[in-house]
Amino acid sequence: VGWAVGWGAIGLSCVSGDPPPIASISPPGSTPTGDTATPPATCATAEAELQVGTGVDTFQLLEDLDEVELVFGPQGGYHITIAVRACHMASPLTLHIEIFDELSSVAVSDVGYLAATLDVGDCCGERVDMPGFLDTSAVPGIGDQDPGSYLDGKEVSIVLSATDELGNEASDTVQVIARSLSR
């Protein structure tokens, strides 16, 4: 189990079969007030949509076989930075992020967030800088390799699902190539 603290947010991650704990986070410089909970009437009539992305400061859409950075964190662990674009959904969102090693089909990350989104227009909101903490200890036959060494150059699937406080649900999956850029 790993802990991360940033912008007043606490994230907790686990890769066991238990449901992930939820961490409440808000975009930097904002305070969730609940006044964004009900989307405009025109937004509520469309089907909820979700897109997986990455980015610390801005949302960058991920498409299949894009490369994502394996980030070596200050506490000695690795994570992949996840971002979300949610359309036709009321903020805040209950998010569930899973990352799977495609070679072994083992979940190497399972984390949940309660996250406020930042309105970007067109009935969409975005949230950036959510770490998907990595734990490869359940992957058979890799010995003492850390996640950065084992996953470097390998394909992983990022599965993102969201539910808003009105009960709208959406999900998205993308298969990307993990790259360890620094240590």
PAKE-511536 format. One record per atom (N, C-alpha, C): residue in one letter; x, y, z. Coordinates in steps of 0.001 Angstrom, whole numbers, plus 524288, in hexadecimal, padded with zeros to 5 digits. Layout:
PAKE-511536
AXYZ/...
This chain:
PAKE-511536
V8035D7FB6C80000/V800008000080000/V80381804C580000/G8024F808937FCA4/G8058580D3F7FC41/G80271812267FD58/W8052A816217FF3C/W802B381B2D80069/W8054381F567FD1B/A802368232B7FB68/A8045A827AE7F89B/A8019A82C8B7FA89/V8048B830B67FB43/V8023C8359A7FD0D/V803C6839E07F932/G8000783CF47F76D/G80115841487F3DF/G7FC468449C7F341/W7FCE6849B97F32C/W7F89E84D737F2A0/W7F44F84C637F686/G7F5B884AA97FB22/G7F1CF849997FF22/G7EECE844A27FE0E/A7F0C8841467FA9F/A7EE0B83C797F945/A7F0DE837D97FBA2/I7EDFA833F37FD0F/I7F04E82F257FEFA/I7EE4982ACA7FB8D/G7F1D5827B77F959/G7F0578234A7F60E/G7F22B81E497F893/L7EF1F81A4B7F844/L7F076815427FA79/L7EFAA811357F646/S7F35180DB27F5BF/S7F304809F87F180/S7F3C7804797F38F/C7F149800D07F0EA/C7F21E7FB587F22E/C7F1487F82F7ED47/V7F3BB7F3AD7ED02/V7F2E97F0427E890/V7F0DF7EAFF7EA5A/S7EE9A7EACF7EEF6/S7EC267E6057F0C6/S7E6C87E5A07EE50/G7E3D37E1A47EF9E/G7DE9B7E1007ED8B/G7DAA57E4877F026/D7DC477E7867F41C/D7D8AA7EB017F6CE/D7D7617EFB57F367/P7D2B37F1FE7F40E/P7D18A7F6CD7F133/P7D55F7FB097F2D7/P7D6DC7FE767EF29/P7DAB78026B7F08B/P7D8688066E7F43F/P7DBA1808687F7D5/P7D9D180CAA7FB23/P7D9368118D7F7CB/I7D62B815347F992/I7D516819F57F6A1/I7D7F981E877F925/A7DA9D821A27F5FB/A7DD2C8265F7F7C5/A7DA5382AF27F557/S7D95F82EF17F855/S7D6A0833907F660/S7DA9F8379D7F4AB/I7DA398394D7EFB3/I7DDDA83D2D7EDB4/I7DAEB841447EA92/S7DD0B845FC7EA84/S7DACF84A517E78E/S7DF0B84C987E419/P7DD8D84EC97DF85/P7E17F851357DC30/P7E450855947DF14/P7E9588565A7DDF4/P7EC4785A827E07D/P7E98E85FC47DFB3/G7E957862DC7E3D9/G7E715868117E384/G7E12C8682E7E381/S7DEA9863BB7E471/S7D8FB863A97E47B/S7D7078616A7E992/T7D233862807EABF/T7CFB38601E7EF46/T7CA8485DE57ED7A/P7C9B3858BD7EE1A/P7C4BD856807EC77/P7C0658589D7EFF6/T7BC8385B0F7ED96/T7B85885D777F098/T7B32085AC97EFD1/G7B2CD857377EC31/G7ADDB854A57EB28/G7AAB6857707E70A/D7AC2285C597E5A7/D7A91885F277E1C0/D7AA0485D127DC3E/T7ADD78598F7DB90/T7AEB2857207D679/T7AC40851B97D644/A7A96B850267DA4D/A7A76184AD47DA96/A7A323849C77D68D/T7A02184DA67D514/T79BFE84CCD7D14D/T79D8A84F487CC23/P79E8384BFC7C827/P7A00984E2D7C31E/P79B71851107C0AC/P79C7F854B17BD09/P798398575B7BA60/P7947F853707B7E7/A78FA6854FC7B72C/A78B9F851797B51D/A78D4384F077AFF3/T78FDC852037AC95/T7917F84FDA7A78D/T795A684BA57A83A/C798CF84C047AC50/C79CDC848177AD48/C79A8A8430E7AF72/A7968B8438B7B291/A7944A83EF77B526/A7917283B597B164/T7902E83D317ACB6/T78D36839F27A90C/T790AD8363C7A5F1/A795BD8370F7A5DB/A79951833C37A2DD/A79B8782F6B7A64A/E79D7882B537A3C9/E79FD2826ED7A695/E7A524828797A8D0/A7A63D826B97AD8E/A7AB39827D67B01C/A7AFB2825807ACEE/E7B4058286B7AC99/E7B8A9826B07A9C4/E7BD7D827847AD2D/L7C152824177AC7E/L7C621824627AF8A/L7CABA823667ABE7/Q7CF06826537ACB3/Q7D3C5825757A9AE/Q7D862825137AD67/V7DBC4821357AC80/V7E088820897AF86/V7E4BC824027AD34/G7E780826B67B0A8/G7EBD6829EC7AEF2/G7F034829C47B2E3/T7F3F182D2C7B21C/T7F84382DDE7B5B5/T7F943833B57B61C/G7FC8B8353E7B99F/G7FDEF83ABE7BA1C/G7FDE083C8C7BFBE/V801BA83FBF7C10F/V8021E842057C641/V7FF5E8474C7C65E/D8002A84A737C254/D7FDDF84FB27C222/D7F9448501A7BE5B/T7F98184D357BA0F/T7F55684D587B622/T7F408847D07B465/F7EF2B847177B2AA/F7ED53842077B0CF/F7EFA2840E17AB6E/Q7F1E183C2F7AAE6/Q7F3E383A4B7A5E4/Q7F1498350E7A4D7/L7EDFA834D67A0DC/L7EB2C8301279F85/L7EF0782BBA79E39/L7EE068270B7A056/L7F1278227379F07/L7EE3881F2479B0B/E7F10381D5A7971E/E7EED7819CF79342/E7F201814C67936C/D7EFBD8109079151/D7F26880B8479165/D7F7EC80BFB78F38/L7FB96809907920B/L801228092A790D7/L8042280E4879180/D801B08125B793D5/D804AB816EF79574/D8086581545799C6/E80C8F8184679A89/E810248173B79ED5/E80EA081A887A38F/V80EF5818237A83D/V80E1281AF17AD23/V812DD81A2D7B099/E8140081E2F7B3A7/E8189C81E087B6FD/E8179A81AFE7BBFE/L81B448179E7BD4E/L81B75815237C271/L81E5F818FC7C5EF/V81B9981B947C967/V81DDE81FB97CCA2/V8202481D487D195/F8252581E6C7D296/F827AD81CBE7D768/F826C6821037DB6C/G8239981FDD7DF57/G82202823CD7E32A/G825FD824AD7E771/P82533828D27EA7F/P828DF82A487EE9C/P829178266D7F320/Q82527822FC7F389/Q8252981F1B7F7B9/Q8274E819DE7F5E4/G82968819B37F11E/G82BF0814FC7EF37/G8286F811477EC38/G82398812B17EB50/G8200A80F657E850/G81F168119D7E2ED/Y81C5580EA07DFBA/Y81B0D810407DA66/Y81538811107D9D6/H813D5814977D649/H80E5B815507D4E4/H80DEF817267CF3A/I8093D816BD7CD1A/I807E9819077C811/I8040D81D647C943/T80500822037C72E/T8018E826767C825/T7FCBF8260A7C4A0/I7F82E825DC7C71D/I7F33B825417C458/I7F04E82A707C469/A7ED8182B827C02D/A7EA00830037BFD3/A7E4ED82E177BD5E/V7E0BA831037BE43/V7DB9E82F6F7BC46/V7D8DB8341F7B9DB/R7D613833317B597/R7D259836EE7B370/R7CD09834437B3B1/A7C968836B37B674/A7C4218348F7B724/A7C037838627B4C6/C7BCE8836747B15A/C7B8EF839B67AEE1/C7B38A837CC7B072/H7B01683B807B161/H7AAAB83A5C7B2DB/H7AA6F8378D7B81D/M7AE04838FE7BBA4/M7AE2C836CE7C0E0/M7AEB983B3E7C4CB/A7AC3D83A9E7C946/A7AC5F83E9C7CD5A/A7B11D83DC77D0E4/S7B3D9842097D217/S7B850841D87D59F/S7B65D842317DB44/P7B8C783F637DEDE/P7BD7383C277DE86/P7BC37836AD7DC78/L7C05F834077DAD3/L7BFEE82EBB7D8C1/L7C27882AD67DC7B/T7C019826467DCEB/T7C29F821E57DF8C/T7C56181ED67DB3F/L7CA9481ED37DB73/L7CDC181C687D757/L7D043817657D94B/H7D088813927D5DE/H7D34380EA97D6F5/H7D72480DDD7D27F/I7DC2580DA07D3DF/I7E05880D027D00B/I7E2F6807C07D0FC/E7E33F804A27CCD9/E7E6277FFB47CD06/E7EA177FFBB7C894/I7EEB97FDB47C9AB/I7F2BA7FD227C5AA/I7F4607F7687C5A5/F7F4437F5097C100/F7F5877EF867C06A/F7FA627EED67BD17/D7FDE67EB637BECC/D8024E7E9A17BBAC/D800087E5F37B78C/E8006B7E7517B29B/E7FE077E42E7AE7A/E800877DEC97ADFE/L8059C7DE617AEF2/L8084F7D9627AE5E/L806557D54E7B23A/S805817D6DA7B720/S803D97D3277BB28/S7FE0B7D3947BC7C/S7FB6E7D7B87BAAC/S7F5F57D8E47BBF2/S7F5247DA197C1BF/V7F9497DB707C476/V7F8FE7DCA37CA0E/V7F80F7E27D7CAC8/A7F4987E3C87CE7D/A7F3BF7E9487CFE7/A7F8907EB377D2CF/V7FAF87EF5B7D0CF/V7FF8F7F1997D35A/V7FE397F6D17D5F2/S7F9537F87D7D57A/S7F76E7FD267D831/S7F1877FCCB7D8AC/D7EF927FE757DD28/D7E9F27FE8D7DE2B/D7E90C802D77E224/V7E72E8074F7E059/V7E6AC80BDA7E3C2/V7E18080E997E2B6/G7DF5A811077E6B9/G7DA7B813EA7E62B/G7DB21819817E7FA/Y7D83381D0B7E591/Y7D841822907E6FD/Y7D2B3824B07E6F5/L7D1A7828697EA5B/L7CD1182BBD7E9FD/L7CF44830F47E83C/A7CE57832597E342/A7D120836BC7E0EB/A7CD7A83ABF7DE88/A7CE5583FA07DFFB/A7CBA1843F27DD6C/A7CE1E844C37D817/T7CAEA846147D431/T7CCFA8472E7CF01/T7CCB084D047CDF4/L7D00D84ED27CA8E/L7D03E854407C8FA/L7CD35854D07C3E7/D7C94A8583A7C3BD/D7C60A858FB7BF1B/D7C96085B117BAA7/V7C92F858527B627/V7CC2085A007B190/V7C87A85B477ACFF/G7C36985BA77AE14/G7BF9F85CEC7AA08/G7BD99858217A742/D7B9C0858E07A3E9/D7B75E854A07A0E4/D7B571850357A45E/C7B3828518B7A903/C7B16A84DB77ACC4/C7B585849E37AEAA/C7BA7D84B7A7AEA1/C7BEBF848077B040/C7C1D184A6F7B4C3/G7C419846FF7B7E6/G7C7998488E7BC15/G7CC69845227BBEC/E7D0B9847247BDE7/E7D599844377BDEB/E7D7FF8442B7C358/R7DAD28400D7C468/R7DDEB83F8A7C933/R7E32983D407C7A2/V7E76583FA87C94F/V7ECA183DDE7C7FD/V7EF8E83C417CCEC/D7F42383A0A7CC24/D7F7E0838E67D04F/D7F5D48352E7D47B/M7F3DE830AA7D2BE/M7F22F82C8F7D666/M7F5E4827F07D5C1/P7F90D826CC7D9B5/P7FCC3822797D92F/P7FA2181D257D96B/G7FB79819DF7D5AA/G7FA17814567D5CD/G7FEDF811887D7F3/F7FF01810D07DD25/F8038380E767DFBF/F80447808DB7DDDD/L8092D8075D7DCDC/L80A598024C7DA89/L80CB37FE817DE78/D80AD47F9B17DE3B/D80CC77F5777E18A/D80CD57F0847DE43/T811817EEA77DCF8/T812087EA067D9A6/T813217E5127DCC6/S8127B7E5417E1E6/S813CC7E0BB7E52B/S810797DBEB7E3F9/A80BE57DC897E1A4/A808877D8107E068/A809A37D5C47DB00/V80D207D8397D809/V80E747D6397D2DA/V812197D18D7D38A/P810917CCF17D187/P813CD7C8487D255/P818F07C87A7CF47/G81D0D7C68E7D1C6/G822057C5B37CF2B/G8255B7CA757CE08/I8246C7CEE27D08E/I827B07D36C7CF5A/I82BDE7D46A7D37B/G82BF47D1347D785/G82FF27D1C67DB8E/G82F827D6EF7DE61/D834017D9847DF27/D834007DE607E22D/D834027E3417DEC2/Q832677E2C57D9CF/Q832297E75D7D669/Q82E277EB487D86E/D82F9F7F0337D86B/D82BE17F43E7D9F6/D828447F5687D551/P823DB7F8087D643/P820327F9257D208/P822A07FC197CD77/G826467FFB17CE94/G828C4802A97CA64/G82C017FF407C6CC/S82EBC7FB717C906/S831E37F7E67C5D6/S82E7E7F3F37C2F9/Y82AC27F1997C5CE/Y827827ED887C36C/Y823F07EFA47BF24/L8213F7F4077C028/L81D4D7F5FC7BC77/L81F907F93A7B7FF/D824777FAD57B85D/D826D97FE167B44F/D826807FB717AEFB/G823EA7FE037AB4F/G823577FC007A601/G81EE07F82E7A548/K81C137F7067A977/K817C67F3417A92B/K812847F5FF7A873/E80ED57F3117A641/E8098C7F50E7A581/E806677F4567AA7C/V803B67F87D7ABFF/V8002B7F8537B07C/V7FADD7FA737AEC6/S7F6C87F88F7B136/S7F1897FA9B7B04C/S7EFFC7FDF77B4E9/I7EE038029D7B3C2/I7EBEC8060A7B7C4/I7E5FD805E67B73C/V7E367804287BB60/V7DDB5803BF7BB6E/V7DBB4807CF7BF4B/L7D88580B5E7BD65/L7D67E80FA77C093/L7D09180F757C07F/S7CE2E80F807C51A/S7C87B80FC37C56F/S7C703814247C92E/A7C2758167B7C832/A7C0C381AEC7CB5E/A7BAEE81AB37CC43/T7B95C81C8F7D0D3/T7B3DA81D437D22D/T7B362822B87D483/D7AF69825AB7D2BC/D7AE9282AC57D51B/D7AA6582A5B7D94D/E7A98A82E9C7DC19/E7A5DE82E717E07E/E7A03682DDB7DEB8/L79F2E82E657D9A4/L799EB82D967D792/L79918827F67D5CC/G79D39824BE7D628/G79CE181F407D4A4/G79E7181E297CF0B/N7A01C8221F7CC1A/N7A1F9821397C6C8/N7A72981E4B7C6FA/E7A7D781A917C368/E7AC978176A7C346/E7AEFC817807BDD6/A7B429817237BDA6/A7B6F2816C57B8B6/A7BC2A8141E7B9C3/S7BE82811F17B599/S7C3A680F817B624/S7C6A280FF57B106/D7CBB780F377B165/D7CF1A80F557ACD0/D7D3E980C0A7AE07/T7D609809A57A9FE/T7DAC3806787AA79/T7DE78807EA7A60F/V7E36F8083A7A756/V7E764809427A364/V7EC1A805C07A484/Q7EE7C803B27A055/Q7F336800817A0DD/Q7F7D2803CF79F1E/V7FB97804837A2AA/V80006807F67A1B3/V80522805297A2CC/I80961807887A128/I80EA4805797A228/I8110B808977A6A5/A8128B805E87AACE/A814F5808697AF5A/A81AC9809457AE52/R81CB680DEF7AFA3/R8223D80F427AEDD/R8247B811B57B3C8/S828D780F8D7B5A5/S82BA5811C47BA14/S82F8E815A87B7EA/L82EA181ABC7B8DE/L831DE81ED17B695/L8363C820A17BA2C/S8356C8200D7BF51/S83960822017C2F3/S8395A81ED37C7EB/R83D6C81F627CACF/R83DE081CBF7CFE3/R84089820357D3AB/
